[in-house]
């Protein structure tokens, strides 16, 4: 192989790696509910549930939103997708809600824990990486991450 | 500490308490809140603001369940549904022509209890004007008092129907219902958010939310059922009041609201109409309120517009213009400009410094330098 050929091959491999890493960063999340609650959720609904603005399902039972812990990539992707540029202001939002005696949603450490929790509680709603979802829960929405 | 608890409007003295023990406790509370706020900065430096509000600083098992404390979110007492927390506010200032002043202005304690999903109890007991001193050598607690800012129960039927009974903050505008200093950008409060109405109401409120295709529409209607229990002869609460508020918040980050309040004072009904807005646009926040109150042959009105620009991740520039036209013609009107900076080292902690410019001297708004340290705990 000529020197030019070697350089072209190296460049192609580099571009391939860059494209590949970009694809790996794209994360698809799914919003999950209990199988007995086969609802279709909108992004506006999600905002209301996870900001605790809307606290009840249409059948009158309380909504239990489940967040992932804040340091996770799944949580960051969810915040960007649902709250967009407002995600940075969520701490201030919850400060104000604390003044009213309201607290952020409870958090769990893993997709598996969220899925087990939602599968066991008809009123819960959570989100997990699409790659880790199984048939124990209902997929209510697929979330495309905002750029 | 031979003190009695009085139910009464914020900012008005009821009784005097004395004793080094009381002030000592205040200093301990403030120090504790400083320490509690400071620990995560050192130990959890890598945490984002949202993480800090969700990550307990400590957790201990107990017969009641896990007891945990999260900075700015209070102490959760196991599985009882009880949370204890609050906020503190320390101010320093030098009004034009006056002495330098230091004041431990508020130490407020929250007790929040959620025994059932549809039942919510909230109380806020405020220890106000705990201690003050100036650079002339005067020090003491002449206006020290305990007040019950809030004491209510919420019964929730669904998102549309909630009933609040007890002492609650009067939902006129935006500032009054979140009036805790850690939640605001300036040390001084706009006049229109405190002068034309009673900040607390003892009565019942019906409130709730409806959900259009996007955003949230909130309503509240309330009726004052009882006189406040207070002992301050200077405080003149309404004999009876009723009010209503409507607020729409859009998913895009803007919100508008309107309020009506009717209050009977000394036999005459007075009517207040108000409008307000809040708009988040990237690093910029705009907030404004307008209120007009009239009745019995006189009128007062005021408005402010405040902008906050996020300069860095923790530093904010603040500018506010306000105008107030007092009910008493002898008091005239005043225009105020506030220019300041706020620094949030942690989400629940804010350091503020501002210069207030006034076109005339008014006791309700002292021109000069104002600064404060405020923290939720």
Interface residues (C-beta under 8 A of the other chain):
Chain A: X44 X47 X48 X53 X54 X55 X56 X60 X62 X67 X69 X70 X71 X79 X85 X86 X87 X88 X89 X90 X91 X92 X94 X95 X96 X98 X99 X100 X101 X103 X104 X107
Chain B: X47 X48 X49 X50 X51 X52 X53 X54 X55 X72 X73 X74 X83 X85 X110 X112 X114 X117 X118 X120 X122 X156 X158 X159 X178 X180 X182 X183 X209 X211 X213 X214 X215 X216 X251 X253 X280 X282 X347 X348 X376
